[in-house]
Amino acid sequence: MAVTDILLPADAAGALPVVRKITPDDLKDALRKGLDDFWAMPTHILFLGLIYPVVGLIIGRAAFGYDVVPLLYPLAAGFALLGPIGGIGLYELSRRREAGMDTSWKHGLDVFHSPSLPGIAAVGLLLLVLFGLWIGVAEALYVTAFGYGEPPSLSAFFNDMFGTPQGHWLIVVGNAAGFLFALLALMISVVSFPLLLDRNVGPAVAILTSVRAVIENPVTMALWGLIVAALLAVGFATFFIGLAIVVPVLGHATWHLYRRVVAPIDAPHPLYNPVRKGIRFGADFPANLFSSYRADKPKP
């Protein structure tokens, strides 16, 4: 039986999404709804959100293990650049709850059935490249300030950073560079992933819409960026454990922010017909390995 799904939206060809003006009150509403989604779907959200603390701990362990202590801060800061990629499953769960559909955790993976998957992958790859460039720039700045030698200890590293002119220069210039990367990531991804999930558009349209959303709402989007940075800082300050709450809430809130920024369309969503496979029996091995085999077909 066919079921109605919103993974396959139909937009008018060539029509660009309409970007609306928003205010800080819209940010408050998005955060409130994001928190409401978190409480309504705690089991599923913790399942997805715990990925972030685990990855964060792995990043930190790898940094210490390979004696790249100077890159710990850039890695933690750059972690925010990749957040929108991991938030895709959270956007999908918020969208399904909004539509009154089943919000089982498995639906967080429904993105793999989306016709926009190539576009999502393209924007995700762009953010990965941006992350790599940021780490490269951070390392180059450290080498410029202190050379290629590694600090003998963590205490020596902190002394170099906060007790020397080179360290002060690195703090100022490094944070300025990080701000530019964060701004670029915000412009690329603030609504692009939710838009790709919600409508059948290409990555260029999604990125352009995201950029337009920031340009049309510079102050409000800057405030959103500060809120995201502050909440992530709280998550990192709790040794990544707080990210299990912060990241899911921000992910859900991003979906609701998208709803505020991008005007909805009136086009109906088509029916999604999942492929139903015939029953396959072990006794029919190896014939049942072939896609053309169906247990309900008459056998010769």
Secondary structure, DSSP 8 states (H G I E B T S, - for coil): --EE-SSS----TT----B----HHHHHHHHHHHHHHHHHSHHHHHHHHTHHHHHHHHHHHHHHHTT-GGGHHHHHHHHHHHHHHHTHHHHHHHHHHHTT----GGGGGGGGG-TTHHHHHHHHHHHHHHHHHHHHHHHHHHHHHH-S---SSHHHHHHHHHHSHHHHHHHHHHHHHHHHHHHHHHHHHTTHHHHHHHS---HHHHHHHHHHHHHHSHHHHHHHHHHHHHHHHHHHHTTTTTHHHHHHHHHHHHHHHHHHHB--------EE---------GGGTTGGGSTT--TTS---
